[in-house]
């Protein structure tokens, strides 16, 4: 329940910030162009909070449906306008000013992303070095000659320092070239160049969560000793008398040299009674444990309610930290924002052509989950989430759909080309088509969310 509430709060905060940024862009440029702003709303529907302010008595409100927002400008096409204010209507402004107002929303989303990345790079972005764990036999990675503990240093010509950067670069290379070129260091020597033969597998590998698994690699994971750290109250381990610091030696005659094999053993014995041999204070003893049965998306598994002891310096050699000075961070932030925007556009185009899985389209449920995870992981993680969603929001609003900024931009460009506004009938038809498109897109996004949620 606490995780659910955390996701909801993080989602509302994230959407509130990003919608406010987007609409603020429209607002400030409209004001600069002399257009009267009637309402600035975060959310749609009935206002929950409303205040009027400024010389124009602009309404500032937070509305009931928190999945967007809008700025309502004075416009003769919407209502009767007094002759004294006609010069302040949106439709009476030169085309270039209308375009500036429409571009300002997405533009501020991109500027916000740059600012978020700049803050991250100044503070420092922690991560793990892109060192490979086990390689799946007969996989794409194994065929290419990759080995466990290889460290990826470049993807194509792009240097990478963390797993996050490596995954994004691999995805970018996959969409750009088909085959993925890697440069790795092995046993402190190198560089070694390998080519992952992934051409033609774009749709399969861009399924959510399938990129690394489909290639046949996984990130390096440390081997943890089978030593108990925390014992949960009222769990099977606590009832049996296990204590923090106990080392699992064997169970029912089967020895364990690492924590992962012990966990696999427990997960496969829900409801069973297990005789566990432990080492406590230098002495061995045997304890009987009744393994609990827990229903999960993967089926019924066993659990005893104990966590593993993780040494503080376990990841010391694997940590990487991307940190820059104020000036260098600015250029790095611009490059990161550009790369993410280009990757997003490429993903959208390849989804339309069928080369990328459409299951990558996420709705509010999935976004809320990611918001909760990132907020729980710290400020840097949450800023990264905000930057990515802000870029996506900016690009989405530039699509040539009549209900979005991009559709309105197309209308203005057509008017500039033909010398007169588009007919009201054409705009009405476009609006209806835009509503239909957005409804279909939202329905598909919800379907993807529910598919992920319920497996």
C-alpha positions as CSV (number, residue, x, y, z in Angstrom):
1,X,0.0,0.0,0.0
2,X,2.9,2.4,0.9
3,X,4.5,1.6,-2.5
4,X,1.2,2.4,-4.3
5,X,0.8,5.7,-2.4
6,X,4.4,6.6,-3.2
7,X,3.9,6.0,-6.9
8,X,0.7,8.1,-7.0
9,X,2.3,11.0,-5.1
10,X,5.4,10.9,-7.3
11,X,3.3,10.7,-10.5
12,X,1.2,13.7,-9.5
13,X,4.3,15.7,-8.6
14,X,6.0,14.8,-11.8
15,X,3.0,15.5,-14.0
16,X,2.2,18.7,-12.2
17,X,5.8,20.0,-12.7
18,X,6.0,19.0,-16.4
19,X,2.6,20.3,-17.3
20,X,3.2,23.6,-15.5
21,X,6.5,23.9,-17.4
22,X,4.9,23.2,-20.7
23,X,1.9,25.6,-20.2
24,X,4.2,28.2,-18.7
25,X,6.0,28.3,-22.1
26,X,2.8,29.1,-23.9
27,X,1.8,31.6,-21.2
28,X,4.9,33.7,-21.1
29,X,5.3,34.0,-24.9
30,X,1.6,34.8,-25.3
31,X,1.9,37.6,-22.8
32,X,5.1,38.8,-24.5
33,X,3.2,38.9,-27.8
34,X,0.4,41.0,-26.2
35,X,-2.2,38.1,-26.3
36,X,-4.7,38.1,-23.4
37,X,-4.5,34.9,-21.3
38,X,-7.9,33.9,-19.9
39,X,-7.0,30.8,-17.9
40,X,-3.8,28.9,-16.9
41,X,-4.9,25.4,-15.8
42,X,-3.0,22.4,-14.6
43,X,-5.3,19.5,-15.3
44,X,-8.6,19.3,-17.1
45,X,-12.3,19.4,-15.9
46,X,-13.8,21.1,-12.9
47,X,-11.3,23.4,-11.1
48,X,-10.5,22.2,-7.6
49,X,-8.6,25.4,-6.8
50,X,-8.9,28.7,-8.6
51,X,-7.5,32.2,-8.2
52,X,-7.6,35.3,-10.4
53,X,-4.7,37.7,-10.7
54,X,-3.0,40.3,-12.8
55,X,-4.4,43.2,-14.8
56,X,-6.3,40.8,-17.1
57,X,-7.8,38.8,-14.1
58,X,-6.3,35.6,-15.5
59,X,-7.7,32.5,-13.9
60,X,-5.0,30.2,-12.4
61,X,-6.4,26.8,-11.4
62,X,-5.7,23.2,-10.6
63,X,-8.4,21.0,-12.1
64,X,-9.8,17.6,-11.3
65,X,-8.2,15.4,-14.0
66,X,-4.4,15.6,-13.5
67,X,-3.2,14.3,-16.9
68,X,-2.5,17.5,-18.7
69,X,-3.3,21.1,-18.8
70,X,-4.0,24.1,-21.0
71,X,-3.7,27.8,-21.5
72,X,-6.9,29.5,-22.8
73,X,-6.2,32.5,-24.9
74,X,-8.6,35.2,-26.1
75,X,-9.7,34.1,-29.5
76,X,-12.6,35.4,-31.8
77,X,-13.2,31.8,-32.9
78,X,-14.2,30.8,-29.4
79,X,-16.5,33.6,-28.3
80,X,-17.6,37.2,-29.0
81,X,-14.7,39.7,-28.3
82,X,-15.3,43.4,-27.6
83,X,-13.8,45.7,-30.3
84,X,-11.5,47.2,-27.8
85,X,-9.8,43.8,-27.2
86,X,-9.7,42.4,-30.7
87,X,-6.0,43.4,-31.1
88,X,-5.3,41.1,-28.1
89,X,-6.7,37.9,-29.6
90,X,-4.6,35.0,-30.6
91,X,-6.1,34.8,-34.1
92,X,-5.3,38.4,-34.9
93,X,-1.6,38.0,-34.3
94,X,0.9,37.6,-37.2
95,X,1.5,33.9,-38.1
96,X,5.1,34.1,-36.8
97,X,3.9,35.2,-33.3
98,X,1.3,32.4,-33.3
99,X,4.0,29.9,-34.2
100,X,6.2,31.3,-31.4
101,X,3.4,30.8,-28.9
102,X,2.7,27.2,-30.0
103,X,6.4,26.2,-30.1
104,X,7.0,27.7,-26.7
105,X,5.4,24.9,-24.7
106,X,7.5,22.0,-26.2
107,X,10.5,24.3,-26.3
108,X,10.3,24.9,-22.5
109,X,10.0,21.1,-22.0
110,X,13.3,20.6,-23.8
111,X,14.9,23.5,-21.8
112,X,13.7,21.9,-18.6
113,X,15.3,18.6,-19.6
114,X,18.6,20.4,-20.2
115,X,18.4,22.0,-16.8
116,X,17.6,18.7,-15.1
117,X,20.5,17.0,-16.8
118,X,22.8,19.9,-15.9
119,X,21.9,19.6,-12.2
120,X,22.5,15.9,-12.4
121,X,25.9,16.2,-14.0
122,X,27.0,19.0,-11.6
123,X,26.0,16.9,-8.5
124,X,27.3,13.6,-10.1
125,X,25.4,10.7,-11.6
126,X,26.2,7.5,-9.9
127,X,26.1,4.2,-11.7
128,X,27.8,0.8,-12.2
129,X,30.4,0.1,-14.8
130,X,29.1,-1.8,-17.8
131,X,30.8,-5.1,-16.9
132,X,29.3,-8.3,-18.2
133,X,28.0,-11.1,-16.1
134,X,27.2,-14.5,-17.4
135,X,26.9,-15.0,-21.2
136,X,24.0,-17.2,-22.4
137,X,25.5,-20.1,-24.4
138,X,24.8,-20.0,-28.2
139,X,23.4,-16.5,-27.9
140,X,24.2,-13.5,-30.1
141,X,26.7,-12.4,-27.5
142,X,28.4,-15.8,-27.2
143,X,28.6,-16.1,-31.0
144,X,30.3,-12.6,-31.1
145,X,32.9,-13.8,-28.6
146,X,31.9,-11.8,-25.6
147,X,33.0,-13.2,-22.2
148,X,32.0,-12.8,-18.6
149,X,33.7,-9.8,-16.9
150,X,34.3,-8.0,-20.2
151,X,33.8,-4.3,-19.7
152,X,32.1,-2.3,-22.5
153,X,34.1,0.9,-23.2
154,X,32.4,2.0,-26.5
155,X,29.2,1.3,-28.4
156,X,29.9,2.2,-32.0
157,X,32.0,5.3,-31.6
158,X,30.3,6.4,-28.4
159,X,32.2,6.0,-25.2
160,X,30.2,4.7,-22.3
161,X,30.9,4.7,-18.6
162,X,27.8,3.2,-17.0
163,X,25.2,0.5,-17.7
164,X,22.5,3.1,-18.2
165,X,24.6,4.8,-20.9
166,X,25.6,1.5,-22.5
167,X,22.0,0.3,-22.8
168,X,20.8,3.5,-24.4
169,X,23.8,3.5,-26.8
170,X,23.1,-0.2,-27.7
171,X,19.5,0.7,-28.4
172,X,20.5,3.7,-30.5
173,X,23.1,1.6,-32.5
174,X,20.5,-1.1,-33.0
175,X,18.0,1.3,-34.5
176,X,20.6,3.1,-36.6
177,X,22.8,0.3,-38.0
178,X,21.0,-3.0,-37.2
179,X,24.2,-4.7,-36.0
180,X,25.7,-3.4,-32.8
181,X,29.5,-2.7,-32.6
182,X,31.1,-3.0,-29.2
183,X,34.5,-2.3,-27.9
184,X,35.4,-4.1,-24.7
185,X,38.3,-4.4,-22.3
186,X,39.2,-7.9,-21.0
187,X,41.4,-8.6,-18.0
188,X,42.7,-5.1,-18.1
189,X,43.8,-5.5,-21.8
190,X,42.2,-4.4,-25.0
191,X,40.6,-2.9,-26.8
192,X,38.8,-5.8,-28.4
193,X,36.1,-5.1,-31.1
194,X,33.1,-7.3,-31.4
195,X,30.0,-7.1,-33.6
196,X,26.6,-8.3,-32.3
197,X,24.6,-9.6,-35.3
198,X,21.3,-8.1,-34.4
199,X,20.1,-6.8,-37.9
200,X,16.5,-7.9,-38.5
201,X,15.8,-8.5,-34.8
202,X,14.9,-4.8,-34.0
203,X,11.2,-5.6,-33.2
204,X,12.1,-8.6,-31.0
205,X,14.9,-6.9,-29.1
206,X,12.9,-3.7,-28.4
207,X,10.2,-5.6,-26.6
208,X,10.2,-4.1,-23.0
209,X,12.9,-5.8,-20.9
210,X,14.2,-8.0,-23.8
211,X,17.2,-6.0,-25.1
212,X,20.0,-7.6,-22.9
213,X,18.2,-10.9,-22.5
214,X,17.7,-11.2,-26.2
215,X,21.4,-10.5,-26.9
216,X,22.3,-13.0,-24.2
217,X,24.1,-10.9,-21.7
218,X,23.4,-9.7,-18.2
219,X,25.1,-7.1,-16.0
220,X,27.8,-8.3,-13.6
221,X,26.5,-9.4,-10.2
222,X,28.7,-10.1,-7.2
223,X,28.7,-13.5,-5.5
224,X,27.2,-13.0,-2.1
225,X,28.1,-15.3,0.8
226,X,25.1,-17.2,2.3
227,X,25.1,-15.1,5.4
228,X,21.9,-13.7,6.9
229,X,21.6,-10.0,7.6
230,X,18.1,-9.0,8.6
231,X,15.4,-11.5,9.8
232,X,11.8,-10.2,9.3
233,X,9.6,-10.4,12.4
234,X,6.9,-13.1,12.2
235,X,8.6,-14.7,9.2
236,X,9.5,-18.3,8.8
237,X,13.2,-17.6,9.6
238,X,12.3,-15.7,12.8
239,X,9.9,-18.5,14.0
240,X,12.6,-21.1,13.4
241,X,15.1,-19.1,15.4
242,X,17.5,-17.9,12.7
243,X,19.6,-14.9,13.6
244,X,21.5,-12.1,11.9
245,X,25.0,-13.4,11.2
246,X,24.0,-17.0,10.7
247,X,25.8,-18.6,7.7
248,X,23.8,-21.2,5.7
249,X,25.9,-24.2,5.2
250,X,23.5,-26.8,3.9
251,X,19.9,-27.9,3.7
252,X,18.7,-31.5,3.6
253,X,22.2,-32.5,2.8
254,X,22.7,-30.0,-0.1
255,X,25.6,-27.6,0.5
256,X,25.4,-23.9,-0.5
257,X,28.4,-21.7,-1.5
258,X,26.5,-18.6,-2.3
259,X,23.2,-16.8,-1.4
260,X,21.6,-17.1,-4.9
261,X,21.7,-20.9,-4.9
262,X,20.1,-20.8,-1.4
263,X,17.3,-18.5,-2.6
264,X,16.6,-20.8,-5.5
265,X,16.4,-23.7,-3.2
266,X,13.9,-22.0,-0.9
267,X,11.8,-20.6,-3.8
268,X,11.3,-24.1,-5.1
269,X,10.0,-25.5,-1.8
270,X,6.9,-23.6,-0.8
271,X,5.1,-25.1,2.2
272,X,7.9,-27.7,2.8
273,X,9.8,-28.3,6.0
274,X,13.6,-28.0,5.5
275,X,16.4,-29.0,7.9
276,X,19.0,-26.2,7.6
277,X,22.5,-26.6,8.8
278,X,24.0,-23.2,9.9
279,X,27.2,-21.9,11.3
280,X,26.7,-19.7,14.4
281,X,29.6,-18.4,16.5
282,X,32.0,-21.1,15.0
283,X,29.6,-23.9,15.9
284,X,27.4,-25.9,13.6
285,X,23.8,-26.6,14.4
286,X,20.6,-27.8,12.5
287,X,17.3,-25.9,12.5
288,X,14.0,-27.0,11.0
289,X,12.3,-24.3,9.0
290,X,8.7,-24.4,7.5
291,X,9.0,-22.5,4.3
292,X,6.1,-20.1,3.6
293,X,4.1,-20.2,0.4
294,X,3.7,-16.9,-1.4
295,X,1.6,-16.3,-4.5
296,X,3.3,-14.1,-7.1
297,X,3.0,-13.4,-10.9
298,X,5.5,-16.2,-11.5
299,X,3.3,-18.7,-9.5
300,X,3.7,-20.0,-5.9
301,X,7.2,-19.7,-4.5
302,X,8.8,-20.3,-1.1
303,X,10.1,-17.6,1.2
304,X,11.5,-17.5,4.8
305,X,11.7,-13.7,5.4
306,X,15.5,-13.1,5.6
307,X,17.9,-10.9,3.7
308,X,21.5,-11.3,2.8
309,X,24.4,-9.5,4.4
310,X,26.0,-7.2,1.7
311,X,29.5,-5.9,2.5
312,X,29.8,-2.1,2.3
313,X,32.7,-2.2,-0.1
314,X,31.2,-4.9,-2.4
315,X,30.6,-2.6,-5.4
316,X,33.6,-0.3,-4.7
317,X,35.5,-1.3,-7.9
318,X,32.3,-1.3,-10.0
319,X,31.1,2.2,-9.2
320,X,31.2,4.9,-11.8
321,X,30.3,8.6,-11.3
322,X,29.7,11.0,-14.1
323,X,30.5,14.5,-12.8
324,X,31.4,17.7,-14.6
325,X,32.2,21.3,-13.8
326,X,29.5,24.0,-14.4
327,X,30.5,24.7,-18.0
328,X,31.2,21.1,-19.0
329,X,28.0,20.0,-17.4
330,X,26.0,22.4,-19.6
331,X,27.4,21.0,-22.9
332,X,27.0,17.4,-21.6
333,X,23.3,18.2,-20.6
334,X,22.6,19.6,-24.1
335,X,24.2,16.6,-25.8
336,X,22.3,14.2,-23.5
337,X,19.0,16.0,-24.2
338,X,19.6,15.9,-27.9
339,X,20.5,12.2,-27.8
340,X,17.4,11.3,-25.9
341,X,15.2,13.4,-28.2
342,X,16.7,11.8,-31.3
343,X,16.3,8.3,-29.8
344,X,12.7,9.0,-28.9
345,X,11.9,10.3,-32.4
346,X,13.7,7.3,-34.0
347,X,11.7,4.9,-31.8
348,X,8.4,6.6,-32.8
349,X,9.2,6.4,-36.5
350,X,10.3,2.8,-36.3
351,X,7.1,1.9,-34.4
352,X,5.1,3.4,-37.3
353,X,7.1,1.3,-39.8
354,X,6.8,-1.8,-37.6
355,X,10.5,-2.2,-36.8
356,X,10.1,-1.5,-33.1
357,X,7.7,-3.1,-30.7
358,X,4.6,-0.9,-30.0
359,X,4.6,-2.3,-26.5
360,X,7.1,0.5,-25.6
361,X,4.1,2.9,-25.5
362,X,3.4,3.5,-21.8
363,X,0.3,4.9,-20.1
364,X,-0.2,6.6,-16.7
365,X,0.0,3.3,-14.7
366,X,3.5,2.4,-16.0
367,X,4.7,6.1,-15.8
368,X,3.4,6.2,-12.2
369,X,5.3,3.1,-11.3
370,X,8.5,4.5,-12.8
371,X,7.9,7.8,-11.0
372,X,7.6,5.9,-7.7
373,X,10.8,3.9,-8.3
374,X,12.8,6.9,-9.3
375,X,11.6,9.0,-6.4
376,X,12.5,6.2,-4.0
377,X,16.0,6.0,-5.5
378,X,16.9,9.6,-4.8
379,X,16.9,13.1,-6.3
380,X,19.3,12.2,-9.2
381,X,17.1,9.3,-10.3
382,X,13.9,11.4,-10.1
383,X,15.5,14.3,-12.1
384,X,16.5,11.8,-14.8
385,X,12.9,10.5,-14.9
386,X,11.6,14.1,-15.2
387,X,14.0,14.9,-18.0
388,X,13.1,11.8,-20.0
389,X,9.3,12.4,-19.6
390,X,9.7,16.1,-20.3
391,X,11.5,15.3,-23.6
392,X,8.8,12.8,-24.5
393,X,6.1,15.3,-23.6
394,X,7.7,17.9,-25.9
395,X,8.0,15.5,-28.8
396,X,4.4,14.2,-28.3
397,X,3.0,17.7,-28.5
398,X,4.9,18.4,-31.7
399,X,3.2,15.5,-33.5
400,X,0.9,16.8,-36.4
401,X,-2.3,16.0,-34.6
402,X,-5.0,18.7,-34.5
403,X,-5.6,18.5,-30.8
404,X,-1.9,19.0,-30.1
405,X,0.5,21.9,-30.6
406,X,1.9,20.2,-33.7
407,X,-1.5,20.1,-35.4
408,X,-2.0,23.8,-34.6
409,X,1.4,24.6,-36.0
410,X,0.5,22.8,-39.2
411,X,-2.6,24.9,-39.5
412,X,-0.6,28.1,-39.1
413,X,1.9,27.0,-41.7
414,X,-0.9,26.2,-44.2
415,X,-2.4,29.6,-43.5
416,X,0.9,31.3,-44.2
417,X,1.2,29.4,-47.5
418,X,-2.3,30.0,-48.8
419,X,-2.7,33.5,-47.4
420,X,-6.0,32.7,-45.5
421,X,-7.1,30.7,-42.5
422,X,-8.3,27.1,-42.9
423,X,-12.0,26.8,-43.0
424,X,-13.9,26.1,-39.8
425,X,-15.3,22.8,-41.3
426,X,-11.8,21.6,-42.0
427,X,-10.7,22.5,-38.5
428,X,-13.7,20.7,-37.0
429,X,-13.0,17.5,-39.0
430,X,-9.3,17.7,-38.0
431,X,-10.3,18.2,-34.4
432,X,-12.5,15.1,-34.5
433,X,-9.8,13.0,-36.1
434,X,-7.3,14.3,-33.4
435,X,-9.7,13.3,-30.6
436,X,-10.1,9.8,-32.2
437,X,-6.3,9.4,-32.5
438,X,-5.7,10.4,-28.9
439,X,-8.4,8.1,-27.6
440,X,-6.9,5.2,-29.6
441,X,-3.4,6.1,-28.3
442,X,-4.6,6.3,-24.7
443,X,-6.5,3.0,-25.0
444,X,-3.5,1.2,-26.4
445,X,-1.2,2.7,-23.7
446,X,-3.7,1.5,-21.0
447,X,-3.7,-1.9,-22.6
448,X,0.1,-2.1,-22.5
449,X,0.1,-0.9,-18.8
450,X,-2.5,-3.6,-17.8
451,X,-0.6,-6.3,-19.8
452,X,2.6,-5.5,-17.9
453,X,0.7,-5.2,-14.6
454,X,-1.1,-8.6,-14.9
455,X,1.6,-10.4,-16.9
